[in-house]
Amino acid sequence: MAKTAKLAKRDFGSFHASNVQELLNLSEEEYEPPAFPDGLEIPSFTAESIEFGSKFRDDHTLLEKSCTFLNHGAFGGVLKETLEYAQKWQRYTERQPLRFFDRELLPHLAYVTRRLANFIGCHPKDLLLMNNATTAINTVVHSIPLEKGDVIYCLSVTYGAVKKLLKWRCQQKGAIYHEENISFPLAGPNCILDLVTKTLKPGTKLAVFDHIPSNTPFLLPVAELTKICQDRNIPILIDGAHALGSVNLQLDLFSPDFYVSNCHKWFCCPKGSAFMYVKEGRQSQIRPLIVSHGFDSGFNSEFIWTGLHDYSPFLAIHVMINFWDVIGKERILSYMYDLRRKACELLVNEWNTGMLVPEKLQGSMGLVQLPPSLSQTLDVVDYSAAEQIQNTLYHKFNIEVPVKAIQGKLFVRISAHLYNSIDEYSKLAKAVLDLLPNCKK
Ligand SMILES: Cc1ncc(COP(=O)(O)O)c(C=O)c1O
């Protein structure tokens, strides 16, 4: 890993953002990674030493022992090793800031971009590192030329902040915001595909879909949605904020126009790491929100430097790629999906309720209905009632789990990550039963 790169022999004082294009275009045979400073070798793992559940939580996260943390979906949670690695880069940076920013950073960003591209199945020149999904989505939406009467399409399950962005952009340009409603319970993926096939009008300027919606998590059939859009020559933007680290993401299997994901959520990198994939034919349209030194020097160069900030979260992506490579996608995803399924079954049985979407559409998050008698004490079942229950679970039991009001019913949205174990969901089940009005305390 710590091989001296061909480029490391250059004078990096003259290394410009435009050189990034070259580094991303080199074939695997031509490319050599940059040298890593002493002490900054990327941590590696051994599959046998990793045990998921509470041991994983103790060994590899910073989560407080006392908290039952079932809300990874909100703000993620780092793997201890990724944060420590980013912090090492931060300290290294400050030992000689010029060396790091002027001479070393860009080749390292190119290297981590190449490894991430390989991991998610795309060409490195089609991939940009971004600070978060919000910035990436804003970049696409602001780059798409819109005129009066043009249409932007999305579904009711689209992330709230993204809906605000789409509405605002349409309002600015006199364009039409077209939102189609998804009602629950969902029978299967065909409900979504039929709805989109029927309602997506030719000539639409952009169609936006979540890969896994935040409030009502389920796996959207993104490959089929991409095909529907591309058959109509409509650019598709997929918001996969929750996808990297919770699905086996292989972009070459469906090649959407735009795909965005966070690395700081299910992929457990430090906050401030995300990516955006842009299909080759769309790249000339997409310009950065932040104009800096790389402007007009090529697609990747325009985005690689967004002014002085902490770039260490990007460099920590290496650690998670090593982790996944060693442990294996199959083992990681099976643990999360099996645990989520068992947890849903447990809660449904304990509360005698049901789930919002069928099992086959669920990944590492699930929505389980709370016992209806919990709502009897409430005047209305709405956002603030849900929030009140969520806060009670936190304050009374130190359980962190989001409560959602959907179509007049209350649900918990559980997350299942590698550090979770089934007894945590049992604790949630009991805590909720304890809150019921007729519960004998
Ligand atoms: C579906 C979806 N899109 C976008 C975002 C925004 O992500 P970030 O805050 O990292 O930009 C989130 C955050 O949870 C999300 O769930």
The ligand as an SDF file (V2000), in Angstrom:
LIG
                    3D

 16 16  0  0  0  0  0  0  0  0999 V2000
  -33.3720   10.1760    1.8090 C   0  0  0  0  0  0  0  0  0  0  0  0
  -32.4210   11.2080    2.3100 C   0  0  0  0  0  0  0  0  0  0  0  0
  -31.9120   12.1070    1.4600 N   0  0  0  0  0  0  0  0  0  0  0  0
  -31.0410   13.0440    1.8560 C   0  0  0  0  0  0  0  0  0  0  0  0
  -30.6290   13.1150    3.1580 C   0  0  0  0  0  0  0  0  0  0  0  0
  -29.6780   14.1880    3.5730 C   0  0  0  0  0  0  0  0  0  0  0  0
  -28.4520   13.6510    3.9640 O   0  0  0  0  0  0  0  0  0  0  0  0
  -27.3170   14.6280    4.5230 P   0  0  0  0  0  0  0  0  0  0  0  0
  -27.9150   15.3320    5.6980 O   0  0  0  0  0  0  0  0  0  0  0  0
  -26.1990   13.7480    4.8820 O   0  0  0  0  0  0  0  0  0  0  0  0
  -27.0010   15.5800    3.4240 O   0  0  0  0  0  0  0  0  0  0  0  0
  -31.1370   12.2180    4.0910 C   0  0  0  0  0  0  0  0  0  0  0  0
  -30.7320   12.2920    5.4920 C   0  0  0  0  0  0  0  0  0  0  0  0
  -31.1260   11.5290    6.3200 O   0  0  0  0  0  0  0  0  0  0  0  0
  -32.0560   11.2350    3.6650 C   0  0  0  0  0  0  0  0  0  0  0  0
  -32.5840   10.3530    4.5090 O   0  0  0  0  0  0  0  0  0  0  0  0
  1  2  1  0
  2  3  1  0
  2 15  2  0
  3  4  2  0
  4  5  1  0
  5  6  1  0
  5 12  2  0
  6  7  1  0
  7  8  1  0
  8  9  2  0
  8 10  1  0
  8 11  1  0
 12 13  1  0
 12 15  1  0
 13 14  2  0
 15 16  1  0
M  END
$$$$
